[in-house]
Amino acid sequence: MYIQGNNMSKILDRRRSSDPSSPTAAALDMPLAGADSLATEVLSVQMRSVGHKTYAKIIRDSSSHEMGVNVDSYWVDDERSALTKVVRKLAEFRVPTLSKRNLDFRRARAEWATGNMSYQLARKKTRSKAYDVLHFHTQTAAFGSVSLMKSIPTVITIDMTAFQLMREHNSGPAWTYRPNVLMERSVFAEAAHIVAFSDWARNSVINEHGIAPERVSVITPGVLMEAFPTPQFISDREPGKPRILFVGNEFHRKGGDDLLAVFAEHFASKAELHLVTNDPVASPSESVFIHRGVSSYTPEWHRLYAQAEIFVMTSRAEALGMVFQEAAASGLALIGTEVGGIPEMIDHDVNGFLITPGDREALRRFLGVLIDDSALRTRMRIASHEKALREFNARTNASRMFELFRTVAATSNARRTLPVS
């Protein structure tokens, strides 16, 4: 998924959702916070990497429209000292021949350094201002801040756990992830509440870390629905080849090579394939178009989505795949894989199809059905857009986060003011 840059801020400043209602506290499995004349003060420390940066921008920009919550947001590497920079650089050092399989414990070293850097920032900010709630995205940003979490109630947002990382990416023996699991477990144990982006991630927190179910909610990031034009399900173009869209870097991991091979062999004469990627990919056919340097929420990005009818990304490993939410918001029929949180965004045989990673025969079959059956394609496109309106609205989902901040703060205050028996 691509970084949105400043385009999101402009969109948020220009438009407001027509339905800004917040969900009930019951949806969060927590008691409703009482009305308070004072705003809940939240310190949010956020990861800056690609997909996480997109989510952080949603929280940052949406908070300016939320009543009763004031969120001070920082990147984990804001205001870092020269010493912190050196420590992080050393911690991220790769040992040749060992790093690929994580045998040099690079992941643990890098995550520890990130957590330590985040702690230095959080400690500085909490000393200069009183906060009701801490928020770390993701759990890695909280790895050094367990001591702060003991005194300030904390919400952690995650897309996946260390257990899922080592299984999905298959990048080293399980024992090399033991330090990551232990750091993660200490953070989850102290968190007032954990928000997972999917049921897939929530189940890992509960079943593999032993966290009580009522302490873990699912709030998916969502997309800025108001930024997407209403899909035109009846094309104003001359009848012709349907357009298939793929969006993503890490081309092999996201199944781009499978899609390209299947398309070139079976469908080059019947459809167009548009690949949005910065990876070094060559076009094997006049029907394959490669688009580089396209950022999210730009006119070119919207144009590619608006002109497509089918979205395909058959990932071998994926935490969530927010690009499917963007494709649904654009009203596209979807093909994805049964990994990570993707099955929660594709209802098989309703708004698209799910396949096993690497199953090129299934990809050929389902892609052929969508290319040949325009009525089915339109029906699935409509279902995708309806699902996006129901489940993937970033405004609504961000409001649920802010309501959770208020609830956590109110619950903590109530506990502190209970009379001693």
Buried (B, 14 or more C-beta within 10 A) or exposed (E): BBBBBEBBBEBBEEEEBEEEEBBEBEBBEBEEBEEEEEBBBBBBBBBBBEBBBBBBBBBBBBBEBBEBBBBBBBBBBBEBEEEBEEBBEEBBEEEEEBBEEBBBBBBBBBBBBBBBBBBBBBBEBBEEEEBBBBBBBBBBBBBBBBEBBEEBBBBBBBBBBBBBBBBBBEBBEEEBBBBBBEBBBBBBEBBBBBBBBBEBBBBBBBEBBEBEEEBBBBBBBBBBBBBBEEBEEEBEEEEEBBBBBBBBBBBEBBBBBBBBBBBBEBBBEBBBBBBBBBBEBEEBBEBBBBBEEBEBBBEEBBEBBBBBBBBBBBBBBBBBBBBBBBBBBBBBBBBBBEBBBBBBBBBBEBBBBBBEBEBBEBBBBBBBBBBEEEEEBBBBBBBBBBBBEEBBBBBBBBBBBBBBBBBBBBBBBEEEEEEEE
